[in-house]
Amino acid sequence: MGGLRDPGDRPRPARLEAVVHGRVQGVGFRVFVARRAAVLDLGGWVRNESGGTVRVVAEGGEAALLTLLRDLRDGPPGARVERVDEAWPPFVGEFERFEIRSGWHGGD
């Protein structure tokens, strides 16, 4: 087959929306998420929320999103993740890249 991929081998596109609770602001969490998303070739965004949480919206291959979800549960050094609320709405395909969005700002 010489490196040709079967169309059925393409990652199934999916969308993850997550809210991360715990000590997740002021510890580099948004930068951590953006770097992981870039490595995983995901589009979307991350931002701090006023209640001390971090919100993540990401789209890409389902396996990559599951890896990101695992990373969200671990967090960067200095973070203490208490829980991650996740939702899997339908894939939209609206993102070309992953970005850190400003919103309420309690620190990186």
Biopython code that builds the backbone (N, CA, C, O; Angstrom):
import numpy as np
from Bio.PDB.StructureBuilder import StructureBuilder

atoms = [
    (1, "MET", "N", (0.812, -1.199, 0.000)),
    (1, "MET", "CA", (0.000, 0.000, 0.000)),
    (1, "MET", "C", (0.849, 1.255, 0.000)),
    (1, "MET", "O", (0.338, 2.340, -0.276)),
    (2, "GLY", "N", (2.127, 1.136, 0.301)),
    (2, "GLY", "CA", (3.043, 2.244, 0.122)),
    (2, "GLY", "C", (2.710, 3.518, 0.870)),
    (2, "GLY", "O", (2.888, 4.605, 0.319)),
    (3, "GLY", "N", (2.229, 3.430, 2.112)),
    (3, "GLY", "CA", (1.981, 4.625, 2.900)),
    (3, "GLY", "C", (0.626, 5.263, 2.675)),
    (3, "GLY", "O", (0.303, 6.249, 3.337)),
    (4, "LEU", "N", (-0.175, 4.739, 1.768)),
    (4, "LEU", "CA", (-1.511, 5.297, 1.592)),
    (4, "LEU", "C", (-2.385, 4.880, 2.754)),
    (4, "LEU", "O", (-2.365, 3.727, 3.184)),
    (5, "ARG", "N", (-3.143, 5.819, 3.250)),
    (5, "ARG", "CA", (-4.028, 5.525, 4.374)),
    (5, "ARG", "C", (-5.428, 5.283, 3.876)),
    (5, "ARG", "O", (-5.903, 5.953, 2.959)),
    (6, "ASP", "N", (-6.066, 4.347, 4.470)),
    (6, "ASP", "CA", (-7.474, 4.097, 4.203)),
    (6, "ASP", "C", (-8.266, 5.274, 4.758)),
    (6, "ASP", "O", (-7.987, 5.715, 5.873)),
    (7, "PRO", "N", (-9.254, 5.805, 4.013)),
    (7, "PRO", "CA", (-10.041, 6.932, 4.543)),
    (7, "PRO", "C", (-10.667, 6.613, 5.898)),
    (7, "PRO", "O", (-10.930, 7.521, 6.687)),
    (8, "GLY", "N", (-10.904, 5.352, 6.171)),
    (8, "GLY", "CA", (-11.466, 4.972, 7.454)),
    (8, "GLY", "C", (-10.475, 5.097, 8.594)),
    (8, "GLY", "O", (-10.858, 4.976, 9.758)),
    (9, "ASP", "N", (-9.180, 5.344, 8.278)),
    (9, "ASP", "CA", (-8.155, 5.495, 9.300)),
    (9, "ASP", "C", (-8.092, 6.913, 9.874)),
    (9, "ASP", "O", (-7.394, 7.146, 10.861)),
    (10, "ARG", "N", (-8.807, 7.851, 9.272)),
    (10, "ARG", "CA", (-8.765, 9.229, 9.755)),
    (10, "ARG", "C", (-9.354, 9.309, 11.157)),
    (10, "ARG", "O", (-10.331, 8.629, 11.469)),
    (11, "PRO", "N", (-8.750, 10.148, 12.002)),
    (11, "PRO", "CA", (-9.326, 10.307, 13.339)),
    (11, "PRO", "C", (-10.736, 10.868, 13.245)),
    (11, "PRO", "O", (-11.010, 11.775, 12.457)),
    (12, "ARG", "N", (-11.608, 10.324, 14.045)),
    (12, "ARG", "CA", (-12.982, 10.824, 14.052)),
    (12, "ARG", "C", (-12.997, 12.183, 14.742)),
    (12, "ARG", "O", (-12.557, 12.294, 15.886)),
    (13, "PRO", "N", (-13.501, 13.231, 14.060)),
    (13, "PRO", "CA", (-13.503, 14.551, 14.687)),
    (13, "PRO", "C", (-14.509, 14.598, 15.840)),
    (13, "PRO", "O", (-15.588, 14.010, 15.773)),
    (14, "ALA", "N", (-14.127, 15.310, 16.887)),
    (14, "ALA", "CA", (-14.978, 15.435, 18.063)),
    (14, "ALA", "C", (-14.734, 16.799, 18.701)),
    (14, "ALA", "O", (-13.824, 17.533, 18.317)),
    (15, "ARG", "N", (-15.567, 17.113, 19.679)),
    (15, "ARG", "CA", (-15.463, 18.383, 20.415)),
    (15, "ARG", "C", (-15.556, 18.080, 21.907)),
    (15, "ARG", "O", (-16.425, 17.332, 22.354)),
    (16, "LEU", "N", (-14.647, 18.676, 22.659)),
    (16, "LEU", "CA", (-14.634, 18.554, 24.111)),
    (16, "LEU", "C", (-14.805, 19.938, 24.710)),
    (16, "LEU", "O", (-14.109, 20.881, 24.333)),
    (17, "GLU", "N", (-15.735, 20.052, 25.642)),
    (17, "GLU", "CA", (-15.878, 21.267, 26.435)),
    (17, "GLU", "C", (-15.686, 20.856, 27.886)),
    (17, "GLU", "O", (-16.378, 19.967, 28.382)),
    (18, "ALA", "N", (-14.745, 21.505, 28.566)),
    (18, "ALA", "CA", (-14.404, 21.098, 29.928)),
    (18, "ALA", "C", (-14.237, 22.314, 30.827)),
    (18, "ALA", "O", (-13.780, 23.374, 30.398)),
    (19, "VAL", "N", (-14.619, 22.130, 32.083)),
    (19, "VAL", "CA", (-14.374, 23.133, 33.121)),
    (19, "VAL", "C", (-13.554, 22.444, 34.202)),
    (19, "VAL", "O", (-13.966, 21.436, 34.775)),
    (20, "VAL", "N", (-12.370, 23.020, 34.468)),
    (20, "VAL", "CA", (-11.431, 22.434, 35.419)),
    (20, "VAL", "C", (-11.536, 23.187, 36.739)),
    (20, "VAL", "O", (-11.407, 24.410, 36.779)),
    (21, "HIS", "N", (-11.770, 22.445, 37.817)),
    (21, "HIS", "CA", (-11.941, 23.007, 39.158)),
    (21, "HIS", "C", (-10.736, 22.672, 40.017)),
    (21, "HIS", "O", (-10.102, 21.633, 39.834)),
    (22, "GLY", "N", (-10.421, 23.555, 40.955)),
    (22, "GLY", "CA", (-9.328, 23.328, 41.888)),
    (22, "GLY", "C", (-8.404, 24.527, 41.906)),
    (22, "GLY", "O", (-8.820, 25.649, 41.617)),
    (23, "ARG", "N", (-7.159, 24.288, 42.243)),
    (23, "ARG", "CA", (-6.140, 25.353, 42.205)),
    (23, "ARG", "C", (-5.562, 25.347, 40.794)),
    (23, "ARG", "O", (-4.541, 24.714, 40.524)),
    (24, "VAL", "N", (-6.244, 26.072, 39.895)),
    (24, "VAL", "CA", (-5.896, 26.016, 38.477)),
    (24, "VAL", "C", (-5.638, 27.390, 37.862)),
    (24, "VAL", "O", (-5.385, 27.499, 36.662)),
    (25, "GLN", "N", (-5.701, 28.425, 38.674)),
    (25, "GLN", "CA", (-5.344, 29.759, 38.197)),
    (25, "GLN", "C", (-4.093, 30.211, 38.925)),
    (25, "GLN", "O", (-3.915, 29.931, 40.111)),
    (26, "GLY", "N", (-3.227, 30.912, 38.209)),
    (26, "GLY", "CA", (-1.990, 31.395, 38.796)),
    (26, "GLY", "C", (-0.889, 30.348, 38.853)),
    (26, "GLY", "O", (0.114, 30.528, 39.543)),
    (27, "VAL", "N", (-1.080, 29.246, 38.119)),
    (27, "VAL", "CA", (-0.097, 28.149, 38.137)),
    (27, "VAL", "C", (0.355, 27.754, 36.732)),
    (27, "VAL", "O", (0.979, 26.708, 36.557)),
    (28, "GLY", "N", (0.048, 28.578, 35.730)),
    (28, "GLY", "CA", (0.443, 28.276, 34.352)),
    (28, "GLY", "C", (-0.462, 27.283, 33.650)),
    (28, "GLY", "O", (-0.060, 26.659, 32.668)),
    (29, "PHE", "N", (-1.688, 27.129, 34.148)),
    (29, "PHE", "CA", (-2.581, 26.117, 33.590)),
    (29, "PHE", "C", (-2.952, 26.408, 32.136)),
    (29, "PHE", "O", (-2.958, 25.496, 31.309)),
    (30, "ARG", "N", (-3.258, 27.655, 31.817)),
    (30, "ARG", "CA", (-3.665, 27.979, 30.440)),
    (30, "ARG", "C", (-2.529, 27.730, 29.453)),
    (30, "ARG", "O", (-2.757, 27.206, 28.363)),
    (31, "VAL", "N", (-1.315, 28.099, 29.828)),
    (31, "VAL", "CA", (-0.164, 27.853, 28.952)),
    (31, "VAL", "C", (0.051, 26.351, 28.796)),
    (31, "VAL", "O", (0.323, 25.872, 27.695)),
    (32, "PHE", "N", (-0.070, 25.613, 29.884)),
    (32, "PHE", "CA", (0.044, 24.155, 29.851)),
    (32, "PHE", "C", (-0.966, 23.558, 28.859)),
    (32, "PHE", "O", (-0.604, 22.710, 28.043)),
    (33, "VAL", "N", (-2.212, 23.992, 28.927)),
    (33, "VAL", "CA", (-3.251, 23.471, 28.034)),
    (33, "VAL", "C", (-2.942, 23.834, 26.583)),
    (33, "VAL", "O", (-3.063, 22.991, 25.694)),
    (34, "ALA", "N", (-2.547, 25.076, 26.341)),
    (34, "ALA", "CA", (-2.250, 25.509, 24.970)),
    (34, "ALA", "C", (-1.099, 24.711, 24.375)),
    (34, "ALA", "O", (-1.146, 24.337, 23.203)),
    (35, "ARG", "N", (-0.076, 24.449, 25.164)),
    (35, "ARG", "CA", (1.056, 23.656, 24.666)),
    (35, "ARG", "C", (0.641, 22.225, 24.362)),
    (35, "ARG", "O", (1.021, 21.672, 23.330)),
    (36, "ARG", "N", (-0.129, 21.628, 25.247)),
    (36, "ARG", "CA", (-0.594, 20.250, 25.019)),
    (36, "ARG", "C", (-1.486, 20.193, 23.780)),
    (36, "ARG", "O", (-1.376, 19.265, 22.979)),
    (37, "ALA", "N", (-2.360, 21.172, 23.622)),
    (37, "ALA", "CA", (-3.247, 21.199, 22.463)),
    (37, "ALA", "C", (-2.455, 21.322, 21.164)),
    (37, "ALA", "O", (-2.804, 20.702, 20.160)),
    (38, "ALA", "N", (-1.390, 22.121, 21.183)),
    (38, "ALA", "CA", (-0.557, 22.270, 19.988)),
    (38, "ALA", "C", (0.109, 20.951, 19.627)),
    (38, "ALA", "O", (0.131, 20.565, 18.458)),
    (39, "VAL", "N", (0.650, 20.259, 20.620)),
    (39, "VAL", "CA", (1.286, 18.963, 20.384)),
    (39, "VAL", "C", (0.278, 17.957, 19.830)),
    (39, "VAL", "O", (0.616, 17.125, 18.988)),
    (40, "LEU", "N", (-0.959, 18.043, 20.312)),
    (40, "LEU", "CA", (-2.003, 17.100, 19.908)),
    (40, "LEU", "C", (-2.732, 17.538, 18.638)),
    (40, "LEU", "O", (-3.643, 16.846, 18.183)),
    (41, "ASP", "N", (-2.344, 18.680, 18.058)),
    (41, "ASP", "CA", (-2.937, 19.205, 16.828)),
    (41, "ASP", "C", (-4.434, 19.480, 16.988)),
    (41, "ASP", "O", (-5.246, 19.086, 16.151)),
    (42, "LEU", "N", (-4.780, 20.163, 18.081)),
    (42, "LEU", "CA", (-6.171, 20.499, 18.365)),
    (42, "LEU", "C", (-6.420, 21.978, 18.125)),
    (42, "LEU", "O", (-5.509, 22.796, 18.247)),
    (43, "GLY", "N", (-7.637, 22.313, 17.789)),
    (43, "GLY", "CA", (-8.066, 23.697, 17.695)),
    (43, "GLY", "C", (-8.959, 24.012, 18.878)),
    (43, "GLY", "O", (-9.528, 23.110, 19.493)),
    (44, "GLY", "N", (-9.083, 25.305, 19.200)),
    (44, "GLY", "CA", (-9.982, 25.698, 20.275)),
    (44, "GLY", "C", (-9.399, 26.798, 21.124)),
    (44, "GLY", "O", (-8.618, 27.618, 20.640)),
    (45, "TRP", "N", (-9.776, 26.822, 22.400)),
    (45, "TRP", "CA", (-9.306, 27.882, 23.289)),
    (45, "TRP", "C", (-9.381, 27.451, 24.743)),
    (45, "TRP", "O", (-10.043, 26.476, 25.099)),
    (46, "VAL", "N", (-8.665, 28.228, 25.583)),
    (46, "VAL", "CA", (-8.672, 28.053, 27.027)),
    (46, "VAL", "C", (-8.739, 29.440, 27.646)),
    (46, "VAL", "O", (-8.136, 30.381, 27.129)),
    (47, "ARG", "N", (-9.480, 29.576, 28.764)),
    (47, "ARG", "CA", (-9.523, 30.864, 29.467)),
    (47, "ARG", "C", (-9.856, 30.650, 30.943)),
    (47, "ARG", "O", (-10.463, 29.648, 31.321)),
    (48, "ASN", "N", (-9.444, 31.614, 31.765)),
    (48, "ASN", "CA", (-9.826, 31.633, 33.167)),
    (48, "ASN", "C", (-11.263, 32.109, 33.280)),
    (48, "ASN", "O", (-11.709, 32.955, 32.504)),
    (49, "GLU", "N", (-11.982, 31.567, 34.243)),
    (49, "GLU", "CA", (-13.350, 31.975, 34.527)),
    (49, "GLU", "C", (-13.371, 32.690, 35.882)),
    (49, "GLU", "O", (-12.474, 32.500, 36.704)),
    (50, "SER", "N", (-14.376, 33.493, 36.104)),
    (50, "SER", "CA", (-14.434, 34.309, 37.316)),
    (50, "SER", "C", (-14.543, 33.494, 38.594)),
    (50, "SER", "O", (-14.143, 33.980, 39.652)),
    (51, "GLY", "N", (-15.060, 32.293, 38.544)),
    (51, "GLY", "CA", (-15.217, 31.478, 39.741)),
    (51, "GLY", "C", (-13.965, 30.725, 40.152)),
    (51, "GLY", "O", (-14.012, 29.897, 41.063)),
    (52, "GLY", "N", (-12.827, 31.003, 39.483)),
    (52, "GLY", "CA", (-11.586, 30.329, 39.825)),
    (52, "GLY", "C", (-11.341, 29.060, 39.019)),
    (52, "GLY", "O", (-10.388, 28.326, 39.284)),
    (53, "THR", "N", (-12.196, 28.803, 38.041)),
    (53, "THR", "CA", (-12.042, 27.627, 37.192)),
    (53, "THR", "C", (-11.352, 28.007, 35.891)),
    (53, "THR", "O", (-11.128, 29.185, 35.613)),
    (54, "VAL", "N", (-11.020, 27.001, 35.104)),
    (54, "VAL", "CA", (-10.485, 27.189, 33.754)),
    (54, "VAL", "C", (-11.409, 26.454, 32.796)),
    (54, "VAL", "O", (-11.737, 25.287, 33.008)),
    (55, "ARG", "N", (-11.828, 27.146, 31.739)),
    (55, "ARG", "CA", (-12.704, 26.558, 30.722)),
    (55, "ARG", "C", (-11.888, 26.247, 29.481)),
    (55, "ARG", "O", (-11.062, 27.052, 29.049)),
    (56, "VAL", "N", (-12.127, 25.064, 28.907)),
    (56, "VAL", "CA", (-11.433, 24.607, 27.710)),
    (56, "VAL", "C", (-12.465, 24.153, 26.691)),
    (56, "VAL", "O", (-13.377, 23.392, 27.015)),
    (57, "VAL", "N", (-12.317, 24.619, 25.466)),
    (57, "VAL", "CA", (-13.110, 24.130, 24.337)),
    (57, "VAL", "C", (-12.101, 23.696, 23.284)),
    (57, "VAL", "O", (-11.276, 24.493, 22.838)),
    (58, "ALA", "N", (-12.173, 22.423, 22.888)),
    (58, "ALA", "CA", (-11.187, 21.902, 21.941)),
    (58, "ALA", "C", (-11.860, 20.987, 20.936)),
    (58, "ALA", "O", (-12.810, 20.273, 21.256)),
    (59, "GLU", "N", (-11.350, 21.022, 19.721)),
    (59, "GLU", "CA", (-11.828, 20.139, 18.654)),
    (59, "GLU", "C", (-10.645, 19.477, 17.977)),
    (59, "GLU", "O", (-9.554, 20.041, 17.891)),
    (60, "GLY", "N", (-10.883, 18.283, 17.506)),
    (60, "GLY", "CA", (-9.862, 17.535, 16.793)),
    (60, "GLY", "C", (-10.197, 16.066, 16.827)),
    (60, "GLY", "O", (-11.358, 15.692, 16.996)),
    (61, "GLY", "N", (-9.190, 15.228, 16.666)),
    (61, "GLY", "CA", (-9.401, 13.794, 16.707)),
    (61, "GLY", "C", (-9.828, 13.339, 18.099)),
    (61, "GLY", "O", (-9.366, 13.863, 19.113)),
    (62, "GLU", "N", (-10.706, 12.368, 18.121)),
    (62, "GLU", "CA", (-11.245, 11.881, 19.392)),
    (62, "GLU", "C", (-10.145, 11.372, 20.329)),
    (62, "GLU", "O", (-10.169, 11.664, 21.524)),
    (63, "ALA", "N", (-9.190, 10.620, 19.800)),
    (63, "ALA", "CA", (-8.110, 10.089, 20.641)),
    (63, "ALA", "C", (-7.270, 11.219, 21.235)),
    (63, "ALA", "O", (-6.874, 11.153, 22.399)),
    (64, "ALA", "N", (-6.996, 12.259, 20.437)),
    (64, "ALA", "CA", (-6.223, 13.402, 20.932)),
    (64, "ALA", "C", (-6.986, 14.134, 22.031)),
    (64, "ALA", "O", (-6.387, 14.586, 23.007)),
    (65, "LEU", "N", (-8.292, 14.252, 21.880)),
    (65, "LEU", "CA", (-9.102, 14.918, 22.896)),
    (65, "LEU", "C", (-9.138, 14.115, 24.191)),
    (65, "LEU", "O", (-9.132, 14.688, 25.280)),
    (66, "LEU", "N", (-9.175, 12.813, 24.075)),
    (66, "LEU", "CA", (-9.126, 11.978, 25.280)),
    (66, "LEU", "C", (-7.782, 12.139, 25.993)),
    (66, "LEU", "O", (-7.723, 12.125, 27.222)),
    (67, "THR", "N", (-6.709, 12.290, 25.222)),
    (67, "THR", "CA", (-5.397, 12.548, 25.817)),
    (67, "THR", "C", (-5.397, 13.900, 26.517)),
    (67, "THR", "O", (-4.883, 14.021, 27.629)),
    (68, "LEU", "N", (-5.969, 14.919, 25.875)),
    (68, "LEU", "CA", (-6.051, 16.246, 26.497)),
    (68, "LEU", "C", (-6.857, 16.180, 27.787)),
    (68, "LEU", "O", (-6.480, 16.794, 28.785)),
    (69, "LEU", "N", (-7.951, 15.450, 27.777)),
    (69, "LEU", "CA", (-8.778, 15.315, 28.978)),
    (69, "LEU", "C", (-7.970, 14.700, 30.122)),
    (69, "LEU", "O", (-8.067, 15.151, 31.263)),
    (70, "ARG", "N", (-7.190, 13.693, 29.825)),
    (70, "ARG", "CA", (-6.318, 13.096, 30.839)),
    (70, "ARG", "C", (-5.326, 14.135, 31.359)),
    (70, "ARG", "O", (-5.077, 14.215, 32.561)),
    (71, "ASP", "N", (-4.757, 14.936, 30.439)),
    (71, "ASP", "CA", (-3.816, 15.980, 30.840)),
    (71, "ASP", "C", (-4.496, 17.034, 31.716)),
    (71, "ASP", "O", (-3.889, 17.533, 32.664)),
    (72, "LEU", "N", (-5.739, 17.374, 31.410)),
    (72, "LEU", "CA", (-6.482, 18.341, 32.222)),
    (72, "LEU", "C", (-6.656, 17.826, 33.641)),
    (72, "LEU", "O", (-6.594, 18.595, 34.600)),
    (73, "ARG", "N", (-6.870, 16.545, 33.770)),
    (73, "ARG", "CA", (-7.057, 15.953, 35.101)),
    (73, "ARG", "C", (-5.766, 15.957, 35.912)),
    (73, "ARG", "O", (-5.805, 15.992, 37.142)),
    (74, "ASP", "N", (-4.620, 15.920, 35.230)),
    (74, "ASP", "CA", (-3.320, 15.954, 35.909)),
    (74, "ASP", "C", (-2.871, 17.394, 36.170)),
    (74, "ASP", "O", (-2.442, 17.720, 37.276)),
    (75, "GLY", "N", (-2.969, 18.246, 35.160)),
    (75, "GLY", "CA", (-2.531, 19.631, 35.267)),
    (75, "GLY", "C", (-1.022, 19.762, 35.320)),
    (75, "GLY", "O", (-0.304, 18.765, 35.396)),
    (76, "PRO", "N", (-0.543, 21.006, 35.278)),
    (76, "PRO", "CA", (0.899, 21.262, 35.359)),
    (76, "PRO", "C", (1.370, 21.196, 36.807)),
    (76, "PRO", "O", (0.555, 21.162, 37.729)),
    (77, "PRO", "N", (2.695, 21.177, 37.005)),
    (77, "PRO", "CA", (3.208, 21.248, 38.378)),
    (77, "PRO", "C", (2.668, 22.507, 39.065)),
    (77, "PRO", "O", (2.620, 23.577, 38.458)),
    (78, "GLY", "N", (2.273, 22.378, 40.296)),
    (78, "GLY", "CA", (1.734, 23.515, 41.041)),
    (78, "GLY", "C", (0.220, 23.575, 41.034)),
    (78, "GLY", "O", (-0.373, 24.233, 41.889)),
    (79, "ALA", "N", (-0.417, 22.906, 40.090)),
    (79, "ALA", "CA", (-1.884, 22.876, 40.048)),
    (79, "ALA", "C", (-2.389, 21.759, 40.957)),
    (79, "ALA", "O", (-1.689, 20.779, 41.214)),
    (80, "ARG", "N", (-3.601, 21.928, 41.429)),
    (80, "ARG", "CA", (-4.278, 20.869, 42.162)),
    (80, "ARG", "C", (-5.677, 20.745, 41.575)),
    (80, "ARG", "O", (-6.573, 21.513, 41.925)),
    (81, "VAL", "N", (-5.858, 19.795, 40.695)),
    (81, "VAL", "CA", (-7.140, 19.610, 40.028)),
    (81, "VAL", "C", (-8.049, 18.789, 40.940)),
    (81, "VAL", "O", (-7.720, 17.668, 41.328)),
    (82, "GLU", "N", (-9.194, 19.372, 41.270)),
    (82, "GLU", "CA", (-10.175, 18.674, 42.102)),
    (82, "GLU", "C", (-11.127, 17.845, 41.249)),
    (82, "GLU", "O", (-11.459, 16.709, 41.587)),
    (83, "ARG", "N", (-11.560, 18.437, 40.134)),
    (83, "ARG", "CA", (-12.438, 17.704, 39.218)),
    (83, "ARG", "C", (-12.481, 18.408, 37.871)),
    (83, "ARG", "O", (-12.167, 19.592, 37.755)),
    (84, "VAL", "N", (-12.878, 17.649, 36.859)),
    (84, "VAL", "CA", (-13.065, 18.193, 35.516)),
    (84, "VAL", "C", (-14.474, 17.827, 35.069)),
    (84, "VAL", "O", (-14.809, 16.649, 34.947)),
    (85, "ASP", "N", (-15.295, 18.845, 34.826)),
    (85, "ASP", "CA", (-16.627, 18.625, 34.261)),
    (85, "ASP", "C", (-16.466, 18.609, 32.754)),
    (85, "ASP", "O", (-15.956, 19.568, 32.175)),
    (86, "GLU", "N", (-16.891, 17.538, 32.113)),
    (86, "GLU", "CA", (-16.702, 17.410, 30.672)),
    (86, "GLU", "C", (-18.039, 17.250, 29.961)),
    (86, "GLU", "O", (-18.992, 16.694, 30.506)),
    (87, "ALA", "N", (-18.083, 17.749, 28.737)),
    (87, "ALA", "CA", (-19.233, 17.574, 27.851)),
    (87, "ALA", "C", (-18.687, 17.306, 26.456)),
    (87, "ALA", "O", (-17.615, 17.790, 26.091)),
    (88, "TRP", "N", (-19.436, 16.531, 25.684)),
    (88, "TRP", "CA", (-19.027, 16.162, 24.332)),
    (88, "TRP", "C", (-20.123, 16.549, 23.345)),
    (88, "TRP", "O", (-20.812, 15.682, 22.806)),
    (89, "PRO", "N", (-20.289, 17.868, 23.103)),
    (89, "PRO", "CA", (-21.285, 18.294, 22.111)),
    (89, "PRO", "C", (-20.825, 17.937, 20.698)),
    (89, "PRO", "O", (-19.686, 17.512, 20.506)),
    (90, "PRO", "N", (-21.693, 18.104, 19.723)),
    (90, "PRO", "CA", (-21.311, 17.775, 18.340)),
    (90, "PRO", "C", (-20.133, 18.614, 17.846)),
    (90, "PRO", "O", (-19.983, 19.780, 18.210)),
    (91, "PHE", "N", (-19.308, 17.994, 17.014)),
    (91, "PHE", "CA", (-18.191, 18.662, 16.354)),
    (91, "PHE", "C", (-18.726, 19.780, 15.473)),
    (91, "PHE", "O", (-19.696, 19.589, 14.739)),
    (92, "VAL", "N", (-18.088, 20.958, 15.547)),
    (92, "VAL", "CA", (-18.504, 22.118, 14.756)),
    (92, "VAL", "C", (-17.494, 22.435, 13.661)),
    (92, "VAL", "O", (-17.878, 22.800, 12.550)),
    (93, "GLY", "N", (-16.201, 22.300, 13.968)),
    (93, "GLY", "CA", (-15.158, 22.597, 12.992)),
    (93, "GLY", "C", (-14.885, 24.071, 12.841)),
    (93, "GLY", "O", (-14.571, 24.533, 11.744)),
    (94, "GLU", "N", (-14.997, 24.822, 13.926)),
    (94, "GLU", "CA", (-14.866, 26.277, 13.843)),
    (94, "GLU", "C", (-13.468, 26.809, 14.124)),
    (94, "GLU", "O", (-13.247, 28.012, 13.979)),
    (95, "PHE", "N", (-12.513, 25.970, 14.519)),
    (95, "PHE", "CA", (-11.200, 26.459, 14.946)),
    (95, "PHE", "C", (-10.106, 26.069, 13.967)),
    (95, "PHE", "O", (-10.055, 24.937, 13.487)),
    (96, "GLU", "N", (-9.220, 27.038, 13.677)),
    (96, "GLU", "CA", (-8.051, 26.752, 12.857)),
    (96, "GLU", "C", (-6.822, 26.521, 13.715)),
    (96, "GLU", "O", (-5.863, 25.888, 13.274)),
    (97, "ARG", "N", (-6.846, 27.036, 14.952)),
    (97, "ARG", "CA", (-5.714, 26.874, 15.862)),
    (97, "ARG", "C", (-6.224, 26.902, 17.292)),
    (97, "ARG", "O", (-7.419, 27.080, 17.531)),
    (98, "PHE", "N", (-5.319, 26.726, 18.236)),
    (98, "PHE", "CA", (-5.670, 26.773, 19.656)),
    (98, "PHE", "C", (-5.107, 28.055, 20.240)),
    (98, "PHE", "O", (-3.968, 28.421, 19.949)),
    (99, "GLU", "N", (-5.900, 28.750, 21.070)),
    (99, "GLU", "CA", (-5.445, 30.028, 21.614)),
    (99, "GLU", "C", (-5.805, 30.164, 23.092)),
    (99, "GLU", "O", (-6.718, 29.514, 23.602)),
    (100, "ILE", "N", (-5.060, 31.022, 23.745)),
    (100, "ILE", "CA", (-5.375, 31.420, 25.108)),
    (100, "ILE", "C", (-6.225, 32.675, 24.995)),
    (100, "ILE", "O", (-5.798, 33.685, 24.436)),
    (101, "ARG", "N", (-7.426, 32.596, 25.532)),
    (101, "ARG", "CA", (-8.326, 33.759, 25.488)),
    (101, "ARG", "C", (-8.298, 34.469, 26.823)),
    (101, "ARG", "O", (-8.174, 33.862, 27.887)),
    (102, "SER", "N", (-8.418, 35.794, 26.721)),
    (102, "SER", "CA", (-8.561, 36.546, 27.957)),
    (102, "SER", "C", (-10.032, 36.541, 28.320)),
    (102, "SER", "O", (-10.905, 36.492, 27.453)),
    (103, "GLY", "N", (-10.273, 36.589, 29.536)),
    (103, "GLY", "CA", (-11.605, 36.666, 30.103)),
    (103, "GLY", "C", (-11.362, 37.245, 31.459)),
    (103, "GLY", "O", (-10.545, 38.155, 31.600)),
    (104, "TRP", "N", (-12.022, 36.766, 32.436)),
    (104, "TRP", "CA", (-11.663, 37.154, 33.787)),
    (104, "TRP", "C", (-10.239, 36.678, 33.999)),
    (104, "TRP", "O", (-9.895, 35.564, 33.602)),
    (105, "HIS", "N", (-9.417, 37.492, 34.609)),
    (105, "HIS", "CA", (-7.999, 37.132, 34.711)),
    (105, "HIS", "C", (-7.547, 37.063, 36.164)),
    (105, "HIS", "O", (-7.415, 38.087, 36.835)),
    (106, "GLY", "N", (-7.315, 35.869, 36.629)),
    (106, "GLY", "CA", (-6.784, 35.684, 37.968)),
    (106, "GLY", "C", (-5.319, 35.300, 37.947)),
    (106, "GLY", "O", (-4.751, 34.953, 38.983)),
    (107, "GLY", "N", (-4.716, 35.358, 36.805)),
    (107, "GLY", "CA", (-3.313, 34.969, 36.636)),
    (107, "GLY", "C", (-3.214, 33.753, 35.739)),
    (107, "GLY", "O", (-4.193, 33.040, 35.521)),
    (108, "ASP", "N", (-2.032, 33.531, 35.228)),
    (108, "ASP", "CA", (-1.834, 32.402, 34.330)),
    (108, "ASP", "C", (-1.944, 31.114, 35.092)),
    (108, "ASP", "O", (-1.807, 30.038, 34.510)),
]
sb = StructureBuilder()
sb.init_structure("model")
sb.init_model(0)
sb.init_chain("A")
sb.init_seg("    ")
for serial, (resi, resn, name, xyz) in enumerate(atoms, 1):
    if name == "N":
        sb.init_residue(resn, " ", resi, " ")
    sb.init_atom(name, np.array(xyz, "f"), 0.0, 1.0, " ", f" {name:<3s}", serial, name[0])
structure = sb.get_structure()
